[in-house]
Amino acid sequence: MADEQKPKQRLEIGHVLFIDIVGYSKLLNDEQTEALHELNQVVRNTDAAEQAEAAGQLTIIPTGDGMALVFTGSVEDPVECALQISQALRAQPSVAVRMGIHSGPVHRVADVNQRDNIAGTGINIAQRVMDCGDAGHILVSKRVADDLAQYRRWQPYLHELGDVEVKHGVVLSLVNLYAETIGNPAPPPGFGKSGRAFRQSGKAGRKGMGSIARVILIIVGVVISLTLVLAIVSIIFTPAIVRSLDRKGAEPRLAPIPSPPSIDNQIRNAVSKRIQEELREKLPSMNESPTSGPSGSPSPIPEKSGTSLLM
């Protein structure tokens, strides 16, 4: 019985444009009121908002420092509205806003005042997309960018930023939407120096490749290139290396170099040599006879003569 009393939720795809005033909390009370009044007037005067509201395809939800516009017609409606708001505020630079666009499931609920309201994932993600931007930015989710890229008109406006992690660990792929006089071409905080032109890949959506996938492909390409280079080098130089090893194996081995004699042997040999030299010096003098002549041979004994006997 209780289940029958609960209102049934009917899910539908909402194309959400989320807007807030940058630096709203720093303004004085009267400045906040003036800024909100000016923003409300700008939004209400856009052709996109007027036409969608007249067709019953627009719900505006106040958010304190901004608003969420939920379009249930075309995905181009919030983008058209964002461009018209950006152009109007450029002529009135007193209010700085940032905008985020996402398409996702929404459902109608009754608020605390029993008035119709809208909630759902589509609004939550649109707010996360907007939170990543800065003054003047019009950021769109990758899902919206994929749909817009099917039209030639929107392709020049789309500039891919990459992936970013937001609240609750959710990873979003964002695209910066800007032109010469629309949006903010500077990358938001946390992204690179410049946005890349949005590209799609694949059959139907030609979805863009994430930054992590690109890094992995680059690493794989480098590894494959190095492997090919090493394979080519081994094929070229392996025969020469084998021949060189064969030649080295055929060369005769050199005789081992004898080790030098020990210190004891050296001393013993030196003493023996010295003794032999001294003996050589002394032996000639010991062998000389007293009757030897100058030449070393014995002198002849003179024979006795008769004359010497007579005397």
Buried (B, 14 or more C-beta within 10 A) or exposed (E): EEEEEEEEEEEEBBBBBBBBBBEBEEBEEEEBEBBBEBBEEBBEEBEBBBBBBEEEBBBBBEEEBBBBBBBBBBBBBBBBBBBBBBEBBEEEEEBBBBBBBBBBEBBBEEEEEEEEBBBBBBBBBBBBBBBBBBEBBBBBBBBBBBBBBEEEEBBEBBBBBBBBEBEEEEEBBBBBBBEEEBBBBBBBEEBEEEBBEBEBEEEEBEBBEBBEEEEEEEEEEEEEEEEEEEEEEEEEEEEEEEEEEEEEEEEEEEEEEEEEEEEEEEEEEEEEEEEEEEEEEEEEEEEEEEEEEEEEEEEEEEEEEEEEEEE
